[in-house]
């Protein structure tokens, strides 16, 4: 697999993920990803993307409950 930014070789590894939603800031340090060996760009596979989307939906629901009660 090649990086779409710099065309260098990508290898399986891990990458950090930062989510900022509705006043919440979440960082996950080691999400499985394809990582470019030259520029560091990370690409997540479908399984990880699905989990990330589930996490975002949960953050949205829970953050809304917290902000409504404030």
C-alpha positions as CSV (number, residue, x, y, z in Angstrom):
1,X,0.0,0.0,0.0
2,X,1.3,3.5,-0.9
3,X,0.5,6.8,0.9
4,X,-1.7,9.1,-1.2
5,X,0.2,12.1,0.0
6,X,3.8,11.2,-0.6
7,X,3.6,7.8,-2.4
8,X,5.9,6.2,0.2
9,X,5.4,2.7,1.6
10,X,2.8,2.2,4.3
11,X,3.2,-0.4,7.0
12,X,0.8,-1.8,9.6
13,X,1.3,-0.2,13.0
14,X,-0.6,2.0,15.3
15,X,-1.5,5.7,15.3
16,X,-3.0,8.1,17.8
17,X,-6.6,9.2,17.4
18,X,-7.9,12.6,18.6
19,X,-11.6,13.4,18.8
20,X,-12.9,16.8,19.7
21,X,-16.7,16.8,19.9
22,X,-19.2,18.9,21.8
23,X,-16.7,20.1,24.3
24,X,-15.2,16.6,24.8
25,X,-11.6,15.8,24.0
26,X,-10.7,12.1,23.6
27,X,-7.3,10.7,22.8
28,X,-6.6,7.0,22.0
29,X,-2.9,6.4,21.7
30,X,-2.6,3.1,19.8
31,X,-5.3,2.5,17.2
32,X,-4.4,-0.1,14.6
33,X,-3.6,1.7,11.3
34,X,-1.6,1.7,8.1
35,X,1.2,4.3,8.7
36,X,3.3,6.0,6.1
37,X,7.0,5.4,6.8
38,X,7.9,8.8,5.3
39,X,5.3,11.4,6.3
40,X,3.5,9.6,9.1
41,X,0.0,9.8,7.6
42,X,-2.3,7.1,9.0
43,X,-5.1,5.2,7.4
44,X,-7.6,3.2,9.4
45,X,-9.3,0.1,8.1
46,X,-13.1,-0.4,8.0
47,X,-13.2,-2.2,11.4
48,X,-11.4,0.7,13.1
49,X,-13.5,3.3,11.3
50,X,-16.7,1.6,12.5
51,X,-15.5,1.6,16.1
52,X,-14.5,5.3,15.8
53,X,-17.9,6.2,14.4
54,X,-19.6,4.3,17.3
55,X,-17.4,6.2,19.8
56,X,-18.3,9.5,18.2
57,X,-22.0,8.7,18.4
58,X,-21.7,7.8,22.0
59,X,-19.7,11.0,22.8
60,X,-22.4,13.1,21.0
61,X,-25.2,11.4,23.1
62,X,-23.5,11.6,26.4
63,X,-22.1,15.1,25.9
64,X,-25.6,16.4,25.1
65,X,-27.0,14.9,28.3
66,X,-24.2,16.7,30.3
67,X,-24.7,20.0,28.6
68,X,-28.5,19.9,29.0
69,X,-28.3,19.5,32.7
70,X,-25.8,22.3,33.2
